[in-house]
């Protein structure tokens, strides 16, 4: 679970500063959704 949290934080960092990466956030959420469920 720690690894997922770390990767999520690292992936969100660059995404937060980039606005055109909105479409990239969608697939990222889907990947974490099934992992959490």
MOPAC internal coordinates of N, CA, C and O (Angstrom, degrees):
PM7 1SCF
backbone

  N    0.0000 0     0.00 0     0.00 0    0    0    0
  C    1.4721 1     0.00 0     0.00 0    1    0    0
  C    1.5413 1   110.18 1     0.00 0    2    1    0
  O    1.2310 1   121.79 1   148.89 1    3    2    1
  N    1.3161 1   114.17 1   -31.11 1    3    2    1
  C    1.4675 1   119.72 1  -179.30 1    5    3    2
  C    1.5351 1   109.97 1   -64.94 1    6    5    3
  O    1.2310 1   121.57 1   140.04 1    7    6    5
  N    1.3209 1   114.60 1   -39.96 1    7    6    5
  C    1.4687 1   119.04 1  -178.30 1    9    7    6
  C    1.5309 1   110.35 1   -64.18 1   10    9    7
  O    1.2310 1   120.85 1   140.83 1   11   10    9
  N    1.3157 1   115.97 1   -39.17 1   11   10    9
  C    1.4659 1   120.26 1  -178.54 1   13   11   10
  C    1.5227 1   109.98 1   -65.45 1   14   13   11
  O    1.2310 1   120.94 1   138.60 1   15   14   13
  N    1.3065 1   115.81 1   -41.40 1   15   14   13
  C    1.4654 1   121.10 1  -179.08 1   17   15   14
  C    1.5324 1   109.84 1   -65.05 1   18   17   15
  O    1.2310 1   121.31 1   139.36 1   19   18   17
  N    1.3175 1   115.11 1   -40.64 1   19   18   17
  C    1.4710 1   119.62 1  -178.68 1   21   19   18
  C    1.5264 1   110.41 1   -66.01 1   22   21   19
  O    1.2310 1   120.94 1   134.32 1   23   22   21
  N    1.3204 1   115.81 1   -45.68 1   23   22   21
  C    1.4646 1   119.89 1  -179.01 1   25   23   22
  C    1.5329 1   110.18 1   -65.22 1   26   25   23
  O    1.2310 1   120.60 1   142.34 1   27   26   25
  N    1.3036 1   116.46 1   -37.66 1   27   26   25
  C    1.4624 1   120.98 1  -177.89 1   29   27   26
  C    1.5326 1   110.12 1   -65.11 1   30   29   27
  O    1.2310 1   121.07 1   137.69 1   31   30   29
  N    1.3350 1   115.55 1   -42.31 1   31   30   29
  C    1.4662 1   121.93 1   179.96 1   33   31   30
  C    1.5307 1   109.59 1   -65.23 1   34   33   31
  O    1.2310 1   120.90 1   138.35 1   35   34   33
  N    1.3069 1   115.89 1   -41.65 1   35   34   33
  C    1.4685 1   121.27 1  -177.59 1   37   35   34
  C    1.5306 1   109.55 1   -68.96 1   38   37   35
  O    1.2310 1   121.03 1   143.84 1   39   38   37
  N    1.3129 1   115.63 1   -36.16 1   39   38   37
  C    1.4698 1   120.19 1  -178.58 1   41   39   38
  C    1.5302 1   110.59 1   -75.59 1   42   41   39
  O    1.2310 1   120.78 1   148.27 1   43   42   41
  N    1.3064 1   116.11 1   -31.73 1   43   42   41
  C    1.4754 1   120.00 1  -178.25 1   45   43   42
  C    1.5267 1   110.77 1   -76.04 1   46   45   43
  O    1.2310 1   120.45 1   148.71 1   47   46   45
  N    1.3169 1   116.75 1   -31.29 1   47   46   45
  C    1.4721 1   121.05 1  -177.95 1   49   47   46
  C    1.5330 1   111.58 1   -53.35 1   50   49   47
  O    1.2310 1   120.10 1   120.44 1   51   50   49
  N    1.3232 1   117.41 1   -59.56 1   51   50   49
  C    1.4645 1   120.85 1  -178.43 1   53   51   50
  C    1.5252 1   111.95 1   -68.24 1   54   53   51
  O    1.2310 1   120.43 1   149.26 1   55   54   53
  N    1.3142 1   116.79 1   -30.74 1   55   54   53
  C    1.4605 1   120.66 1  -178.84 1   57   55   54
  C    1.5323 1   110.52 1   -68.55 1   58   57   55
  O    1.2310 1   121.28 1   145.58 1   59   58   57
  N    1.3062 1   115.15 1   -34.42 1   59   58   57
  C    1.4722 1   119.77 1  -176.84 1   61   59   58
  C    1.5382 1   109.63 1   -63.23 1   62   61   59
  O    1.2310 1   120.68 1   140.41 1   63   62   61
  N    1.3230 1   116.31 1   -39.59 1   63   62   61
  C    1.4686 1   120.15 1  -177.03 1   65   63   62
  C    1.5280 1   110.93 1   -78.94 1   66   65   63
  O    1.2310 1   121.01 1   155.97 1   67   66   65
  N    1.3062 1   115.68 1   -24.03 1   67   66   65
  C    1.4736 1   119.50 1  -179.25 1   69   67   66
  C    1.5295 1   110.36 1   -97.85 1   70   69   67
  O    1.2310 1   121.01 1   -53.23 1   71   70   69
  N    1.3113 1   115.68 1   126.77 1   71   70   69
  C    1.4780 1   118.66 1  -178.81 1   73   71   70
  C    1.5366 1   111.49 1   -86.70 1   74   73   71
  O    1.2310 1   120.04 1   141.15 1   75   74   73
  N    1.3048 1   117.53 1   -38.85 1   75   74   73
  C    1.4750 1   120.51 1  -178.90 1   77   75   74
  C    1.5248 1   112.25 1   -69.47 1   78   77   75
  O    1.2310 1   120.55 1  -179.97 1   79   78   77
  N    1.3202 1   116.55 1     0.03 1   79   78   77
  C    1.4743 1   119.50 1  -178.49 1   81   79   78
  C    1.5289 1   109.97 1   -91.00 1   82   81   79
  O    1.2310 1   120.81 1  -166.58 1   83   82   81
  N    1.3256 1   116.05 1    13.42 1   83   82   81
  C    1.4766 1   118.88 1  -178.35 1   85   83   82
  C    1.5346 1   110.26 1   -57.31 1   86   85   83
  O    1.2310 1   120.98 1   137.73 1   87   86   85
  N    1.3021 1   115.73 1   -42.27 1   87   86   85
  C    1.4800 1   119.39 1  -178.78 1   89   87   86
  C    1.5268 1   109.84 1   -65.68 1   90   89   87
  O    1.2310 1   120.46 1   157.91 1   91   90   89
  N    1.3141 1   116.73 1   -22.09 1   91   90   89
  C    1.4807 1   119.46 1  -179.23 1   93   91   90
  C    1.5268 1   109.77 1   -78.95 1   94   93   91
  O    1.2310 1   120.82 1   153.82 1   95   94   93
  N    1.3034 1   116.03 1   -26.18 1   95   94   93
  C    1.4773 1   119.69 1  -178.33 1   97   95   94
  C    1.5386 1   109.81 1   -70.60 1   98   97   95
  O    1.2310 1   120.71 1   150.17 1   99   98   97
  N    1.3112 1   116.26 1   -29.83 1   99   98   97
  C    1.4815 1   120.04 1  -178.98 1  101   99   98
  C    1.5304 1   111.74 1   -59.92 1  102  101   99
  O    1.2310 1   120.05 1   125.18 1  103  102  101
  N    1.3161 1   117.51 1   -54.82 1  103  102  101
  C    1.4726 1   120.89 1  -179.44 1  105  103  102
  C    1.5228 1   111.52 1   -63.14 1  106  105  103
  O    1.2310 1   120.66 1   147.74 1  107  106  105
  N    1.2980 1   116.35 1   -32.26 1  107  106  105
  C    1.4798 1   120.39 1  -179.53 1  109  107  106
  C    1.5242 1   109.67 1   -66.04 1  110  109  107
  O    1.2310 1   120.77 1   138.75 1  111  110  109
  N    1.3195 1   116.13 1   -41.25 1  111  110  109
  C    1.4685 1   120.30 1  -179.81 1  113  111  110
  C    1.5235 1   110.25 1   -66.96 1  114  113  111
  O    1.2310 1   120.66 1   140.05 1  115  114  113
  N    1.2970 1   116.33 1   -39.95 1  115  114  113
  C    1.4713 1   121.37 1  -179.13 1  117  115  114
  C    1.5288 1   109.98 1   -63.68 1  118  117  115
  O    1.2310 1   121.02 1   144.93 1  119  118  117
  N    1.3109 1   115.66 1   -35.07 1  119  118  117
  C    1.4738 1   119.83 1  -177.86 1  121  119  118
  C    1.5265 1   110.18 1   -70.87 1  122  121  119
  O    1.2310 1   120.94 1   147.24 1  123  122  121
  N    1.3200 1   115.81 1   -32.76 1  123  122  121
  C    1.4703 1   119.94 1  -178.10 1  125  123  122
  C    1.5284 1   111.48 1   -86.75 1  126  125  123
  O    1.2310 1   121.03 1   154.69 1  127  126  125
  N    1.3127 1   115.64 1   -25.31 1  127  126  125
  C    1.4816 1   119.63 1  -178.69 1  129  127  126
  C    1.5293 1   111.72 1   -60.78 1  130  129  127
  O    1.2310 1   119.81 1   126.99 1  131  130  129
  N    1.3207 1   117.96 1   -53.01 1  131  130  129
  C    1.4682 1   121.37 1  -179.11 1  133  131  130
  C    1.5270 1   111.26 1   -65.32 1  134  133  131
  O    1.2310 1   120.83 1   149.49 1  135  134  133
  N    1.3074 1   116.02 1   -30.51 1  135  134  133
  C    1.4679 1   120.04 1  -179.14 1  137  135  134
  C    1.5268 1   110.06 1   -69.91 1  138  137  135
  O    1.2310 1   121.40 1   144.09 1  139  138  137
  N    1.3175 1   114.92 1   -35.91 1  139  138  137
  C    1.4734 1   119.34 1  -178.28 1  141  139  138
  C    1.5258 1   110.39 1   -79.19 1  142  141  139
  O    1.2310 1   121.31 1   140.51 1  143  142  141
  N    1.3376 1   115.10 1   -39.49 1  143  142  141
  C    1.4642 1   119.92 1  -177.04 1  145  143  142
  C    1.5088 1   110.45 1   -65.48 1  146  145  143
  O    1.2310 1   120.10 1   180.00 1  147  146  145

